[in-house]
Amino acid sequence: KAELTNKEISKLQFVPCRQRDCYTKETVKGDGEYERIMDFERSLSNGVNIDDDGYVRPEGEVIPEENDEQKEGQTGEMTEDAVNQTEEQAELISQNNG
């Protein structure tokens, strides 16, 4: 998932899915498959961190704890290289799972 602000990606979230029999189904946290896919994606993702909810951020970026009101208006930024690399890795995973 990508969230745009002023025509630029402000948030990027990797959503682990499983494709089978021409259908794509989102995995659920805690089902084992979710964690397996997230671990695999992280192993491919140099220069970025992917948190447990799938949000992708540049490596080393620290996000302070926030309450729900702060989250509503916040936008983060990723470098174009990090976005391109993440998109390429998502395509590789899609090909490997298909």
N, C-alpha and C positions, 0 to 999 in steps of 0.2 A: 504494500500500500504506500502511496506517496501523497503527501499533503503539499499543496502549492500555496505559496504566498508571493504575490507580485510576480507571477509566472516563473518562480523558482521553487525548487524542492526545499521545503522547510522541515519536513519530517519524513523519514523513510522507515517503514516497518516491514521486516521479513515475516511472512505468514507461512508457516510450514504446512504443506498439504501433501496428500497422497493421491496419486492418479492410478486408477484401476478400472478396467473395462470401459474406457472412454468417459469416465466421470472423474472429477477432481473434488476431493473432500478435505476440508480443513481439519487438521489434527487438533486434539484437545490436550491442554497442559495436564501432565500427570498420567497420560496413557502409555508412556514409554516411547511411542513413535514420535511424538512431539519432541521429546528430549533427544532422541537419536538424530532427527533431522536438524535440530538446532545445533547440536554438537558438530555435525558434519559441515553445516554452513559456516560455523565459527572457524573450523579448521581450514577453510578456503579463504577466509576474510582477513587478509593482511591489511593493516593500516586503519582498521575500524574495529569497534566493539559492538557486539550485539547483546543486548540485555535479555533477561528471561522473558520479556514480553515481545521480543523481536525488534525493538527499536535499534536502529543502526546509527552510530555516532562515530566521529573521528576518534582514533585511538588516543587515549590520554585525556579526553574531554571529561570533566567531572560535572555531573548534573546534581545540584543540591536537592535534598528532599523538599517536596513542595506539597501544599494542600491542594484540594480540587479547584479552588477558585483561581489559584496561580496557574494551574495547568491549562485552563481554558484559553487564556490569551497568549500563552508562550509559543514562540516558534524558535526552533534551533536551525542552524545552518550546517550544511555539509559541503566539503570541497567538491568540485566537479569530478576530480579524479576518484574520490571515494564513491560517489554516486555511480559513475561509469563502471567501476570495478564491481560494485554490488549488483548492478544490473546484469553484468556478464556472468557472475557467479550464480545468480538466480536462474539464468538460462541453462547453465551447465547442470544444475540440480534438476531442473525440469527434464532435460534430456536423459539424465541418468535414471530418473524415476519413471520414465515413460516407456 
